[in-house]
């Protein structure tokens, strides 16, 4: 996406230049278990593995995407060891990455992608990364609920077995928008309870949730629902707000806000839930927000981190 050119304010320029490799923001890290994660693409920031690590150090993020495809194509063992040493020096861990297998389409496409999964997982293991994720589309034009359940359970189960051999956990994100459930002929999974049913059908102990506050809200899930989970049940966590002026059942994916931008979603309950169960994985935003995407990198990184910090101040650890 084309980025808007603008002159940064004096305050921003000072913040960026004065702290080349130190956070410009405070951190409450000692008081919580989960890690504030930076996945640059989902906030409109264009950066590679090394650049993302530098951004994380500068702005106080505590985990980053593993960029496994880039590592496989571009990194020598020496280069990988250097960046891993830098991550260790600054206590930066890993967020999750998307599954490199298209499991929603034809058997042929699934089989072709699945053949390459073992090499991808081996590269992740060499990096020290251990989390992968995907999202479950909540309707289908051809498969009934049961047919879709069987297909998802088999294909994702086969993937989970390969991942488990390399110490990798798989997170499934249910999409809670009622608009998406009615988008296809046959509704599919659109709530935490239904997500648990799919995880049960898969039957592998390395499969859990990508828990997103937006979908949690759209599905009308609750704090009590979160409290039914154990820390290992959540692979990664997203915090977002929803657009004002729309009812819960009218919300659509691809149009969200940064945490607390509107106050539509009860992020205090959501965050208190993951704190109460002792969640200790990565936490990030996924706002799909045009205003954020049009910012320059430094402005977007600072705006995003401030929104996360503001949300985290709502909860008791």
DAWO-V126991 format. One record per residue. N is the residue number from 0. RES is the residue in one letter. NEAR is the number of other C-alpha atoms within 10 Angstrom. Layout:
n->N res->RES near->NEAR
n->N res->RES near->NEAR
//
This chain:
n->0 res->X near->9
n->1 res->X near->8
n->2 res->X near->14
n->3 res->X near->10
n->4 res->X near->9
n->5 res->X near->8
n->6 res->X near->8
n->7 res->X near->12
n->8 res->X near->9
n->9 res->X near->8
n->10 res->X near->8
n->11 res->X near->14
n->12 res->X near->13
n->13 res->X near->12
n->14 res->X near->17
n->15 res->X near->18
n->16 res->X near->9
n->17 res->X near->11
n->18 res->X near->13
n->19 res->X near->14
n->20 res->X near->17
n->21 res->X near->16
n->22 res->X near->18
n->23 res->X near->18
n->24 res->X near->14
n->25 res->X near->10
n->26 res->X near->13
n->27 res->X near->10
n->28 res->X near->12
n->29 res->X near->7
n->30 res->X near->9
n->31 res->X near->14
n->32 res->X near->15
n->33 res->X near->19
n->34 res->X near->23
n->35 res->X near->26
n->36 res->X near->28
n->37 res->X near->29
n->38 res->X near->25
n->39 res->X near->23
n->40 res->X near->14
n->41 res->X near->16
n->42 res->X near->26
n->43 res->X near->25
n->44 res->X near->23
n->45 res->X near->14
n->46 res->X near->15
n->47 res->X near->14
n->48 res->X near->17
n->49 res->X near->14
n->50 res->X near->12
n->51 res->X near->22
n->52 res->X near->26
n->53 res->X near->17
n->54 res->X near->24
n->55 res->X near->27
n->56 res->X near->23
n->57 res->X near->21
n->58 res->X near->25
n->59 res->X near->23
n->60 res->X near->26
n->61 res->X near->24
n->62 res->X near->27
n->63 res->X near->26
n->64 res->X near->23
n->65 res->X near->24
n->66 res->X near->21
n->67 res->X near->22
n->68 res->X near->13
n->69 res->X near->11
n->70 res->X near->18
n->71 res->X near->15
n->72 res->X near->8
n->73 res->X near->10
n->74 res->X near->14
n->75 res->X near->11
n->76 res->X near->9
n->77 res->X near->9
n->78 res->X near->12
n->79 res->X near->17
n->80 res->X near->14
n->81 res->X near->12
n->82 res->X near->16
n->83 res->X near->16
n->84 res->X near->12
n->85 res->X near->16
n->86 res->X near->21
n->87 res->X near->11
n->88 res->X near->9
n->89 res->X near->14
n->90 res->X near->11
n->91 res->X near->21
n->92 res->X near->22
n->93 res->X near->23
n->94 res->X near->28
n->95 res->X near->29
n->96 res->X near->22
n->97 res->X near->15
n->98 res->X near->19
n->99 res->X near->17
n->100 res->X near->19
n->101 res->X near->16
n->102 res->X near->21
n->103 res->X near->15
n->104 res->X near->8
n->105 res->X near->9
n->106 res->X near->12
n->107 res->X near->10
n->108 res->X near->13
n->109 res->X near->15
n->110 res->X near->14
n->111 res->X near->12
n->112 res->X near->13
n->113 res->X near->18
n->114 res->X near->11
n->115 res->X near->12
n->116 res->X near->17
n->117 res->X near->15
n->118 res->X near->12
n->119 res->X near->18
n->120 res->X near->25
n->121 res->X near->20
n->122 res->X near->17
n->123 res->X near->25
n->124 res->X near->18
n->125 res->X near->15
n->126 res->X near->18
n->127 res->X near->16
n->128 res->X near->24
n->129 res->X near->22
n->130 res->X near->28
n->131 res->X near->25
n->132 res->X near->21
n->133 res->X near->21
n->134 res->X near->14
n->135 res->X near->17
n->136 res->X near->18
n->137 res->X near->24
n->138 res->X near->23
n->139 res->X near->18
n->140 res->X near->10
n->141 res->X near->11
n->142 res->X near->17
n->143 res->X near->15
n->144 res->X near->15
n->145 res->X near->10
n->146 res->X near->11
n->147 res->X near->20
n->148 res->X near->17
n->149 res->X near->16
n->150 res->X near->15
n->151 res->X near->19
n->152 res->X near->20
n->153 res->X near->16
n->154 res->X near->19
n->155 res->X near->23
n->156 res->X near->20
n->157 res->X near->14
n->158 res->X near->19
n->159 res->X near->22
n->160 res->X near->18
n->161 res->X near->17
n->162 res->X near->25
n->163 res->X near->17
n->164 res->X near->12
n->165 res->X near->19
n->166 res->X near->17
n->167 res->X near->24
n->168 res->X near->25
n->169 res->X near->31
n->170 res->X near->28
n->171 res->X near->23
n->172 res->X near->26
n->173 res->X near->27
n->174 res->X near->27
n->175 res->X near->30
n->176 res->X near->25
n->177 res->X near->19
n->178 res->X near->17
n->179 res->X near->21
n->180 res->X near->19
n->181 res->X near->14
n->182 res->X near->14
n->183 res->X near->16
n->184 res->X near->13
n->185 res->X near->16
n->186 res->X near->20
n->187 res->X near->25
n->188 res->X near->23
n->189 res->X near->25
n->190 res->X near->21
n->191 res->X near->23
n->192 res->X near->14
n->193 res->X near->13
n->194 res->X near->20
n->195 res->X near->18
n->196 res->X near->14
n->197 res->X near->21
n->198 res->X near->23
n->199 res->X near->14
n->200 res->X near->15
n->201 res->X near->21
n->202 res->X near->14
n->203 res->X near->18
n->204 res->X near->15
n->205 res->X near->21
n->206 res->X near->29
n->207 res->X near->26
n->208 res->X near->25
n->209 res->X near->23
n->210 res->X near->25
n->211 res->X near->22
n->212 res->X near->26
n->213 res->X near->30
n->214 res->X near->25
n->215 res->X near->24
n->216 res->X near->24
n->217 res->X near->24
n->218 res->X near->20
n->219 res->X near->16
n->220 res->X near->17
n->221 res->X near->15
n->222 res->X near->18
n->223 res->X near->11
n->224 res->X near->14
n->225 res->X near->22
n->226 res->X near->17
n->227 res->X near->10
n->228 res->X near->18
n->229 res->X near->14
n->230 res->X near->16
n->231 res->X near->18
n->232 res->X near->21
n->233 res->X near->24
n->234 res->X near->29
n->235 res->X near->30
n->236 res->X near->27
n->237 res->X near->19
n->238 res->X near->26
n->239 res->X near->27
n->240 res->X near->24
n->241 res->X near->28
n->242 res->X near->19
n->243 res->X near->15
n->244 res->X near->10
n->245 res->X near->11
n->246 res->X near->11
n->247 res->X near->21
n->248 res->X near->15
n->249 res->X near->12
n->250 res->X near->23
n->251 res->X near->18
n->252 res->X near->16
n->253 res->X near->11
n->254 res->X near->13
n->255 res->X near->21
n->256 res->X near->25
n->257 res->X near->26
n->258 res->X near->29
n->259 res->X near->19
n->260 res->X near->16
n->261 res->X near->14
n->262 res->X near->14
n->263 res->X near->20
n->264 res->X near->23
n->265 res->X near->16
n->266 res->X near->23
n->267 res->X near->16
n->268 res->X near->17
n->269 res->X near->24
n->270 res->X near->23
n->271 res->X near->19
n->272 res->X near->21
n->273 res->X near->23
n->274 res->X near->20
n->275 res->X near->16
n->276 res->X near->15
n->277 res->X near->18
n->278 res->X near->24
n->279 res->X near->17
n->280 res->X near->23
n->281 res->X near->25
n->282 res->X near->26
n->283 res->X near->25
n->284 res->X near->26
n->285 res->X near->25
n->286 res->X near->25
n->287 res->X near->19
n->288 res->X near->16
n->289 res->X near->15
n->290 res->X near->13
n->291 res->X near->22
n->292 res->X near->21
n->293 res->X near->18
n->294 res->X near->20
n->295 res->X near->18
n->296 res->X near->19
n->297 res->X near->18
n->298 res->X near->17
n->299 res->X near->19
n->300 res->X near->23
n->301 res->X near->21
n->302 res->X near->15
n->303 res->X near->21
n->304 res->X near->23
n->305 res->X near->17
n->306 res->X near->17
n->307 res->X near->21
n->308 res->X near->16
n->309 res->X near->11
n->310 res->X near->19
n->311 res->X near->19
n->312 res->X near->12
n->313 res->X near->13
n->314 res->X near->15
n->315 res->X near->12
n->316 res->X near->15
//
